[in-house]
Amino acid sequence: MDNISTDTIPQLQNWNNFCQYHANSDWHGIWTRYTPNGQVIESFQCVRSFHISEDKSEINHQNHYIYADGTKETKTFGPYKKPITRALFLDNSFSWGSTKVESGSNFGFETGFRYKDRRVSVAITYGDRANLENIIVISEHLSTFASAISHTTKELSGSWEGTAKTITPDWIVSSPVATSFNKLENLSDDYQILHLLNGISIACPHQIETGKEFVTTIDWLVNPDLLQRGIRKYDASSFTSFTLEIFNITA
């Protein structure tokens, strides 16, 4: 690393996490679009392909869509050139999206997690009037299109212990700290909270307001003993951090 400045080392770690957990893979996904109140609008298949070049200097990204009516479409993104990415990659999780809160402009983000050969993510968008508009849940598997799993986080019980790590927009990662589990319903009384299929739950504002702090939270109940939570935090004007919390049941 003789020629690498200390300013870019955290960014390189971010890139390396992208490569380690998500790239050189074809993720077979079921994409389900929901209304703001949790009603299914549509569902379709998509293979997201991330492939690292031979010299490991860039990642090529294509989405291969297969819609319900049989129509197929391919979209190409990138290539992403080392170490530049739009997302923050914190261990096995990732999050990217709008960094500024501005009136009259669209706002959105995606937060996701990987566990073994499975990956899930949630993309949420707000319209130009800052109202919650669309929710897309993406459930992916490395080798095949997996069927939906009905379990949710709504009826969680027992004692859970967790750790939390935070990454800031300049790729600085905090040391892990112990954290206690709180149900989404206890985090805010005026957020939209939904418990969806595949162990996915969300909590986010009904409307984004300029000049007001807020958070968005995505839960993934990986299995009955493991839950991952991704939290994006915003101050009055911009994105400030992404936190990964991992909880294991103890009793």
C-alpha positions as CSV (number, residue, x, y, z in Angstrom):
1,M,0.0,0.0,0.0
2,D,3.0,2.3,-0.4
3,N,1.2,4.4,-3.1
4,I,-2.2,4.4,-1.4
5,S,-3.1,7.4,0.7
6,T,-4.7,6.9,4.1
7,D,-7.7,8.7,2.8
8,T,-8.5,6.0,0.3
9,I,-7.9,2.9,2.5
10,P,-11.5,3.0,3.9
11,Q,-12.8,3.4,0.4
12,L,-10.8,0.4,-0.7
13,Q,-12.2,-1.6,2.1
14,N,-15.7,-0.6,1.0
15,W,-14.8,-1.8,-2.5
16,N,-13.4,-5.1,-1.2
17,N,-16.6,-5.7,0.7
18,F,-18.5,-5.2,-2.5
19,C,-16.3,-7.8,-4.2
20,Q,-16.3,-10.3,-1.4
21,Y,-20.0,-10.4,-0.6
22,H,-21.8,-9.5,-3.8
23,A,-19.7,-9.5,-7.0
24,N,-18.7,-12.4,-9.3
25,S,-22.2,-13.7,-8.7
26,D,-25.5,-14.0,-10.6
27,W,-28.3,-13.3,-8.1
28,H,-31.6,-14.8,-9.1
29,G,-34.3,-12.6,-7.6
30,I,-38.0,-12.3,-7.2
31,W,-38.9,-8.6,-7.2
32,T,-42.3,-7.7,-5.6
33,R,-43.6,-4.2,-5.8
34,Y,-45.9,-2.9,-3.1
35,T,-48.2,0.1,-2.6
36,P,-47.3,2.3,0.4
37,N,-49.8,0.4,2.5
38,G,-48.4,-3.0,1.7
39,Q,-50.6,-4.3,-1.1
40,V,-48.9,-6.2,-3.9
41,I,-48.9,-4.5,-7.3
42,E,-46.8,-6.9,-9.3
43,S,-44.1,-9.5,-9.1
44,F,-41.4,-10.5,-11.6
45,Q,-38.0,-12.2,-11.9
46,C,-34.6,-10.6,-12.4
47,V,-31.0,-11.9,-12.4
48,R,-28.6,-9.3,-11.2
49,S,-25.1,-10.1,-12.5
50,F,-21.9,-8.6,-11.0
51,H,-18.7,-9.7,-12.6
52,I,-15.2,-8.5,-11.7
53,S,-12.8,-7.9,-14.6
54,E,-9.6,-10.0,-14.9
55,D,-7.4,-7.2,-13.6
56,K,-9.9,-6.7,-10.7
57,S,-10.1,-3.0,-11.6
58,E,-13.8,-2.8,-12.3
59,I,-17.1,-4.6,-11.8
60,N,-19.6,-5.0,-14.6
61,H,-23.3,-5.0,-13.7
62,Q,-26.3,-6.2,-15.7
63,N,-29.9,-6.8,-14.7
64,H,-31.8,-9.4,-16.8
65,Y,-35.5,-8.9,-16.2
66,I,-38.2,-11.5,-16.9
67,Y,-41.7,-10.0,-16.5
68,A,-44.9,-11.7,-15.7
69,D,-46.1,-11.6,-19.3
70,G,-42.9,-13.3,-20.5
71,T,-41.2,-10.1,-21.8
72,K,-37.5,-10.0,-21.3
73,E,-35.2,-7.0,-20.9
74,T,-31.5,-6.4,-20.0
75,K,-30.2,-3.2,-18.5
76,T,-26.5,-2.4,-18.1
77,F,-25.1,-0.3,-15.3
78,G,-21.5,0.9,-14.7
79,P,-18.9,-0.4,-15.1
80,Y,-17.9,0.5,-11.5
81,K,-14.2,1.4,-11.5
82,K,-12.2,0.6,-8.4
83,P,-12.7,1.9,-5.8
84,I,-15.7,4.1,-6.8
85,T,-19.2,2.7,-5.9
86,R,-22.5,4.4,-5.2
87,A,-23.1,2.2,-2.2
88,L,-21.8,1.8,1.3
89,F,-20.8,-1.9,1.9
90,L,-20.7,-2.6,5.6
91,D,-19.7,-6.3,6.1
92,N,-22.4,-8.4,4.4
93,S,-24.8,-5.4,4.1
94,F,-25.1,-2.5,1.7
95,S,-27.1,0.7,1.3
96,W,-27.2,3.4,-1.3
97,G,-29.6,6.2,-2.4
98,S,-30.4,9.9,-2.1
99,T,-27.9,11.8,0.0
100,K,-29.7,15.2,0.0
101,V,-33.2,16.0,1.2
102,E,-34.5,18.6,-1.2
103,S,-38.1,19.8,-1.7
104,G,-39.5,19.2,-5.2
105,S,-37.1,16.3,-6.0
106,N,-37.6,12.5,-5.9
107,F,-36.0,10.7,-3.0
108,G,-35.1,7.0,-2.7
109,F,-32.8,4.3,-1.3
110,E,-32.0,0.6,-1.3
111,T,-30.8,-1.4,1.7
112,G,-29.8,-5.1,1.6
113,F,-28.1,-8.0,3.2
114,R,-26.4,-11.2,2.3
115,Y,-26.4,-14.5,4.3
116,K,-24.7,-17.5,2.7
117,D,-26.3,-18.1,-0.7
118,R,-29.2,-15.7,0.0
119,R,-29.6,-12.0,-0.4
120,V,-32.5,-9.6,0.2
121,S,-32.9,-5.9,-0.3
122,V,-35.6,-3.3,-0.1
123,A,-35.9,-0.2,-2.4
124,I,-38.2,2.6,-1.3
125,T,-39.0,5.7,-3.3
126,Y,-40.8,9.0,-2.6
127,G,-42.4,11.1,-5.2
128,D,-41.8,14.8,-6.1
129,R,-44.3,15.8,-3.4
130,A,-42.2,13.8,-0.8
131,N,-44.9,11.2,-0.2
132,L,-44.1,7.5,0.1
133,E,-44.7,6.1,-3.4
134,N,-43.2,2.6,-4.0
135,I,-41.7,-0.3,-2.1
136,I,-39.8,-3.1,-3.9
137,V,-38.7,-6.2,-2.0
138,I,-36.0,-8.2,-3.7
139,S,-35.4,-11.8,-2.6
140,E,-32.4,-13.4,-4.2
141,H,-30.6,-16.7,-4.3
142,L,-27.3,-17.6,-6.0
143,S,-28.4,-20.6,-8.0
144,T,-32.2,-20.4,-8.5
145,F,-35.3,-18.4,-8.1
146,A,-36.4,-19.2,-4.6
147,S,-40.1,-19.3,-3.6
148,A,-41.5,-16.8,-1.0
149,I,-41.2,-17.5,2.7
150,S,-44.1,-16.5,4.8
151,H,-42.5,-15.8,8.2
152,T,-42.4,-12.2,9.3
153,T,-41.0,-10.2,12.2
154,K,-44.4,-9.1,13.5
155,E,-44.7,-11.7,16.2
156,L,-41.1,-11.8,17.4
157,S,-40.6,-12.9,21.0
158,G,-37.8,-14.0,23.2
159,S,-34.6,-12.3,24.3
160,W,-32.3,-11.0,21.6
161,E,-28.7,-9.7,21.9
162,G,-27.0,-7.7,19.2
163,T,-24.0,-5.8,17.9
164,A,-24.0,-2.6,15.9
165,K,-21.5,-1.1,13.5
166,T,-21.8,2.2,11.6
167,I,-20.3,3.5,8.4
168,T,-20.3,7.2,7.4
169,P,-20.4,8.6,3.8
170,D,-16.6,8.9,4.0
171,W,-16.4,5.1,4.5
172,I,-15.2,5.3,8.1
173,V,-16.5,2.3,10.1
174,S,-17.0,2.3,13.8
175,S,-16.0,-0.4,16.2
176,P,-18.8,-2.9,17.0
177,V,-20.8,-2.1,20.1
178,A,-23.6,-4.0,22.0
179,T,-27.1,-3.0,21.2
180,S,-30.5,-4.0,22.4
181,F,-33.4,-5.1,20.3
182,N,-36.5,-2.9,19.9
183,K,-39.5,-3.8,17.7
184,L,-40.1,-1.4,14.9
185,E,-43.4,-0.4,16.5
186,N,-41.5,0.9,19.5
187,L,-39.1,3.1,17.4
188,S,-41.7,5.6,16.2
189,D,-45.4,6.2,16.4
190,D,-45.8,8.1,13.2
191,Y,-43.9,6.0,10.7
192,Q,-45.2,3.5,8.1
193,I,-44.5,0.1,9.4
194,L,-45.0,-3.0,7.3
195,H,-44.3,-6.7,7.9
196,L,-44.0,-8.4,4.5
197,L,-43.0,-11.9,3.2
198,N,-39.6,-13.4,3.4
199,G,-39.0,-12.0,6.8
200,I,-38.8,-8.4,5.6
201,S,-40.1,-5.5,7.7
202,I,-39.8,-1.8,7.1
203,A,-40.2,1.4,9.0
204,C,-40.0,4.7,7.3
205,P,-41.7,8.2,7.2
206,H,-45.0,8.5,5.4
207,Q,-43.5,11.8,4.0
208,I,-40.0,13.2,3.8
209,E,-39.9,16.7,5.3
210,T,-37.1,19.2,4.5
211,G,-35.4,20.4,7.7
212,K,-36.5,17.4,9.8
213,E,-34.3,14.5,11.0
214,F,-35.5,11.0,10.2
215,V,-34.3,7.4,9.8
216,T,-35.3,4.5,7.6
217,T,-35.1,0.9,9.0
218,I,-35.1,-2.4,7.1
219,D,-35.3,-5.7,9.1
220,W,-34.6,-9.2,7.7
221,L,-35.4,-12.2,9.8
222,V,-32.9,-14.5,8.2
223,N,-34.1,-17.5,10.3
224,P,-35.9,-17.8,13.6
225,D,-32.7,-17.2,15.5
226,L,-31.0,-14.4,13.4
227,L,-32.2,-10.9,12.5
228,Q,-30.3,-8.2,10.6
229,R,-31.3,-4.6,10.6
230,G,-30.1,-1.8,8.4
231,I,-30.7,1.9,9.5
232,R,-30.1,4.9,7.3
233,K,-30.0,8.2,9.2
234,Y,-30.6,11.7,7.9
235,D,-30.2,15.0,9.6
236,A,-32.2,18.1,8.6
237,S,-30.6,18.2,5.1
238,S,-28.6,15.1,4.2
239,F,-27.6,11.5,4.8
240,T,-25.3,11.0,7.8
241,S,-24.7,7.3,8.4
242,F,-25.7,3.7,7.8
243,T,-25.8,1.2,10.7
244,L,-25.9,-2.6,10.6
245,E,-27.3,-4.3,13.6
246,I,-27.2,-8.1,13.9
247,F,-29.3,-9.8,16.6
248,N,-29.2,-13.4,17.8
249,I,-31.8,-15.0,20.0
250,T,-30.6,-16.0,23.4
251,A,-33.7,-17.4,25.1
